[in-house]
Amino acid sequence: MAATDQSETDRSAASTDTTARSAILRTEGLAKLYGELVAVDYVDLSVSEGDFHSIIGPNGAGKTTLLDLITGGREPTAGSIYFEDEDITDLESDELVHEGIARSFQITSVLDGLTVFENVRLATQAIQYGSLSKIDTLIRKAGSHGSIDEQTREILEQIGLKDQAQIPAQNLSYGDRRKLEIGIVLATDPKLVLLDEPTAGMSIDKKHETIELIEDVLADATVILVEHDVELVMQLSDQITVLHQGQILADGTPDEIADNQEVQDAYLGGHTDE
């Protein structure tokens, strides 16, 4: 797969200078406790600007909970979250979108009752309305925002759904729903994108197609990926964080993670021997 092979080379070259680039996102002592259950165990995570940073680990390791904390879906028990050196710990999800943080979910969050065009337009409109008063928002009729409609069409072109713009989202195939979700993320013009199992339930061909799309349309963003497909993670990532029982077990380049015996024992199970 030429596109992925090329991206692998580019990311490998970029990752040699990881320490020289600033962290766009970092957490300090971030924790989530439910009584005596520790879901996220005082995690210090650092994600460099421009990286494709994957988070892996067995089921129950705390991966999705960590993403929930970063994106305002859950309130941390302790610790802080910084985005571009600004403390965002107490910001709500919608506020984080306006800061430049977007997330796609493990379970698709497409609005079935709307068309493909309307789903993307709504996300585009939400961002642009951030600079409009509530009165302007109310009095402007649908279709009166030429720039929003044009941007929506451009995004649909990018994600390969231009010809399905007027189809109800509920009629899309599973793979196309995932494309639409990526389009909704793209519409927010994010600096940081968090993807939770974007290829879950897909065939091998559809997985590669989706990853190529992500690499293409989100090339200018920093990406945090939660993914169970270890081979895919090894091919794509600049950096990998391995979570185990809510703690960071290891953090490093794909080669460093593949050679880490603790990771082998706890999670990879001999992946490098394949």
C-alpha positions as CSV (number, residue, x, y, z in Angstrom):
1,M,0.0,0.0,0.0
2,A,2.0,2.9,-1.4
3,A,0.4,5.7,0.6
4,T,0.9,4.0,3.9
5,D,4.4,3.0,3.1
6,Q,5.3,6.6,2.2
7,S,3.7,7.9,5.4
8,E,5.7,5.3,7.4
9,T,8.9,6.7,6.0
10,D,7.9,10.3,6.6
11,R,6.8,9.6,10.2
12,S,9.9,7.6,10.9
13,A,12.1,10.6,9.8
14,A,9.9,13.0,11.8
15,S,10.0,10.9,15.0
16,T,13.8,11.1,15.2
17,D,13.4,14.7,16.4
18,T,10.4,14.2,18.7
19,T,12.1,15.8,21.7
20,A,12.8,19.0,19.8
21,R,9.1,19.6,19.2
22,S,6.8,21.0,21.8
23,A,4.0,19.1,23.4
24,I,0.6,20.2,22.1
25,L,-1.1,18.1,24.8
26,R,0.0,16.9,28.2
27,T,-1.5,15.6,31.3
28,E,-0.1,15.8,34.8
29,G,-1.2,13.3,37.4
30,L,-4.5,12.7,35.6
31,A,-6.7,10.2,37.4
32,K,-10.2,8.8,37.4
33,L,-11.4,6.8,40.4
34,Y,-14.8,5.2,40.9
35,G,-14.7,4.4,44.6
36,E,-11.9,1.9,45.0
37,L,-11.7,1.2,41.2
38,V,-8.9,3.1,39.5
39,A,-9.7,3.6,35.8
40,V,-6.9,6.0,35.1
41,D,-4.0,5.9,37.5
42,Y,-2.4,9.4,37.8
43,V,-1.1,9.4,34.2
44,D,1.5,11.8,32.8
45,L,1.0,11.8,29.1
46,S,2.8,14.0,26.5
47,V,1.8,14.3,22.8
48,S,4.1,16.2,20.5
49,E,2.7,18.6,18.0
50,G,2.2,17.0,14.6
51,D,2.6,13.4,15.8
52,F,0.4,10.4,15.1
53,H,0.4,9.2,18.7
54,S,-1.3,5.8,19.4
55,I,-2.6,4.5,22.7
56,I,-2.8,0.8,23.0
57,G,-3.5,-1.7,25.8
58,P,-5.8,-4.6,26.7
59,N,-9.5,-4.2,27.3
60,G,-10.1,-2.4,30.5
61,A,-6.7,-0.6,30.5
62,G,-8.3,2.8,30.7
63,K,-7.8,4.0,27.1
64,T,-11.3,5.3,26.4
65,T,-11.7,6.7,29.9
66,L,-8.4,8.7,29.3
67,L,-9.9,10.1,26.0
68,D,-13.1,10.9,27.9
69,L,-11.1,12.9,30.4
70,I,-9.1,14.8,27.8
71,T,-12.2,15.7,25.8
72,G,-14.4,16.8,28.7
73,G,-16.6,13.7,28.7
74,R,-15.8,12.8,32.3
75,E,-14.6,14.9,35.2
76,P,-11.1,13.9,36.5
77,T,-10.7,12.9,40.1
78,A,-7.3,14.5,40.2
79,G,-4.7,16.0,37.9
80,S,-4.5,18.6,35.1
81,I,-4.8,18.7,31.3
82,Y,-2.9,21.2,29.2
83,F,-3.5,22.0,25.5
84,E,-0.9,24.4,23.9
85,D,0.2,25.2,27.5
86,E,-3.3,26.3,28.5
87,D,-5.0,24.5,31.4
88,I,-8.2,23.0,29.9
89,T,-9.0,20.6,32.7
90,D,-12.4,22.3,33.5
91,L,-13.5,23.1,30.0
92,E,-16.7,21.4,28.6
93,S,-16.7,19.4,25.4
94,D,-18.2,22.2,23.2
95,E,-15.6,24.6,24.6
96,L,-12.8,22.2,23.7
97,V,-14.1,22.0,20.1
98,H,-13.6,25.8,19.8
99,E,-10.1,25.4,21.2
100,G,-9.3,23.1,18.3
101,I,-9.8,19.6,19.9
102,A,-12.1,17.1,18.1
103,R,-13.0,13.5,18.8
104,S,-14.6,10.7,16.9
105,F,-16.1,8.0,19.1
106,Q,-15.8,4.2,19.5
107,I,-19.5,4.1,18.6
108,T,-20.5,6.3,15.7
109,S,-22.1,9.6,16.7
110,V,-23.7,10.5,13.3
111,L,-27.2,12.0,13.4
112,D,-29.3,9.4,11.5
113,G,-32.3,11.8,11.0
114,L,-30.2,14.2,8.9
115,T,-28.7,13.8,5.5
116,V,-24.9,13.4,4.9
117,F,-24.7,17.1,3.9
118,E,-26.7,18.3,6.9
119,N,-24.5,16.3,9.3
120,V,-21.3,18.0,8.1
121,R,-23.0,21.3,7.6
122,L,-24.1,21.3,11.2
123,A,-20.6,20.8,12.5
124,T,-19.2,23.5,10.2
125,Q,-22.0,25.9,11.2
126,A,-21.4,25.2,14.9
127,I,-17.8,26.4,14.7
128,Q,-18.6,29.5,12.6
129,Y,-21.5,30.4,14.9
130,G,-19.0,30.7,17.7
131,S,-18.4,34.2,16.4
132,L,-22.1,35.1,15.8
133,S,-24.5,36.4,18.3
134,K,-27.5,34.3,19.3
135,I,-29.9,36.6,17.4
136,D,-27.8,36.2,14.2
137,T,-27.9,32.5,14.7
138,L,-31.7,32.5,15.0
139,I,-32.5,34.8,12.1
140,R,-30.2,33.4,9.5
141,K,-32.1,30.8,7.4
142,A,-30.8,27.5,6.3
143,G,-29.0,27.9,2.9
144,S,-28.2,31.6,3.6
145,H,-24.6,30.7,4.6
146,G,-22.8,30.5,1.3
147,S,-19.4,29.9,2.8
148,I,-20.6,27.2,5.1
149,D,-22.3,25.4,2.3
150,E,-19.2,25.6,0.2
151,Q,-17.0,24.4,2.9
152,T,-19.4,21.5,3.5
153,R,-19.2,20.5,-0.2
154,E,-15.4,20.6,0.0
155,I,-15.3,18.3,3.0
156,L,-17.7,15.8,1.3
157,E,-15.4,15.8,-1.7
158,Q,-12.4,15.1,0.5
159,I,-14.1,12.2,2.3
160,G,-15.5,10.7,-0.8
161,L,-19.2,11.3,0.0
162,K,-20.0,14.0,-2.5
163,D,-22.4,11.9,-4.5
164,Q,-24.2,10.8,-1.3
165,A,-24.8,14.3,0.1
166,Q,-28.6,14.1,0.1
167,I,-28.8,10.5,1.4
168,P,-30.1,10.1,4.9
169,A,-27.2,9.2,7.2
170,Q,-29.1,6.1,8.4
171,N,-29.0,4.7,4.9
172,L,-25.2,4.7,4.8
173,S,-23.1,1.6,5.0
174,Y,-21.0,1.1,8.1
175,G,-17.8,2.2,6.4
176,D,-19.4,5.3,4.9
177,R,-20.8,6.2,8.3
178,R,-17.2,6.2,9.6
179,K,-16.2,8.4,6.7
180,L,-19.0,10.8,7.6
181,E,-17.8,10.9,11.2
182,I,-14.3,11.8,10.0
183,G,-15.9,14.5,7.9
184,I,-17.8,15.9,10.9
185,V,-14.4,16.0,12.8
186,L,-12.8,17.7,9.8
187,A,-15.5,20.3,9.7
188,T,-14.4,21.7,13.1
189,D,-11.0,22.5,11.7
190,P,-9.1,20.8,14.5
191,K,-5.5,21.1,15.7
192,L,-5.8,17.9,17.7
193,V,-8.0,14.9,16.8
194,L,-8.7,11.9,19.1
195,L,-9.9,8.8,17.3
196,D,-11.4,5.9,19.3
197,E,-11.4,2.7,17.3
198,P,-12.1,4.3,13.9
199,T,-11.6,1.0,12.1
200,A,-13.6,-1.2,14.5
201,G,-15.7,-3.8,12.7
202,M,-14.1,-3.2,9.3
203,S,-12.6,-5.6,6.8
204,I,-8.9,-5.4,6.1
205,D,-9.5,-3.4,2.9
206,K,-11.9,-1.0,4.6
207,K,-9.4,-0.5,7.4
208,H,-6.7,0.5,5.1
209,E,-9.0,2.8,3.1
210,T,-10.1,4.5,6.3
211,I,-6.6,5.0,7.6
212,E,-5.5,6.4,4.3
213,L,-8.4,8.8,4.5
214,I,-7.4,9.9,8.0
215,E,-3.8,10.4,7.0
216,D,-4.9,12.5,4.0
217,V,-7.6,14.8,5.5
218,L,-6.0,15.1,8.9
219,A,-2.4,15.5,7.7
220,D,-2.0,19.0,9.3
221,A,-3.4,17.9,12.7
222,T,-2.0,16.1,15.6
223,V,-3.7,12.7,16.0
224,I,-4.2,10.5,19.1
225,L,-5.4,7.1,18.0
226,V,-6.9,4.3,20.2
227,E,-6.7,1.1,18.2
228,H,-6.6,-2.6,18.9
229,D,-5.0,-3.5,15.6
230,V,-1.3,-3.6,16.7
231,E,0.1,-4.1,13.2
232,L,-1.7,-1.0,12.0
233,V,-0.5,1.0,15.0
234,M,3.1,0.0,14.4
235,Q,2.9,1.1,10.8
236,L,1.2,4.5,11.5
237,S,2.6,5.8,14.7
238,D,5.3,8.3,15.6
239,Q,4.9,7.5,19.3
240,I,3.0,4.8,21.2
241,T,1.8,4.8,24.7
242,V,0.9,1.5,26.3
243,L,-1.7,1.5,29.1
244,H,-2.1,-1.3,31.5
245,Q,-4.4,-1.3,34.5
246,G,-4.8,2.5,34.1
247,Q,-1.1,3.2,34.2
248,I,1.4,4.0,31.5
249,L,3.4,0.8,31.1
250,A,5.6,2.1,28.3
251,D,6.0,5.1,26.0
252,G,8.2,5.3,22.9
253,T,8.6,4.8,19.2
254,P,7.1,1.7,17.5
255,D,10.6,0.0,17.5
256,E,11.0,0.8,21.2
257,I,7.6,-0.6,22.1
258,A,8.1,-3.7,20.0
259,D,11.4,-4.4,21.8
260,N,10.0,-3.7,25.3
261,Q,9.8,-7.0,27.2
262,E,7.2,-5.7,29.7
263,V,4.9,-4.8,26.8
264,Q,5.5,-8.1,25.2
265,D,4.5,-9.9,28.4
266,A,1.5,-7.7,29.2
267,Y,0.0,-7.0,25.9
268,L,1.7,-7.8,22.5
269,G,2.1,-11.5,23.1
270,G,4.9,-12.0,20.7
271,H,3.7,-9.7,18.0
272,T,7.2,-9.0,16.8
273,D,7.8,-12.7,16.2
274,E,5.1,-12.8,13.4
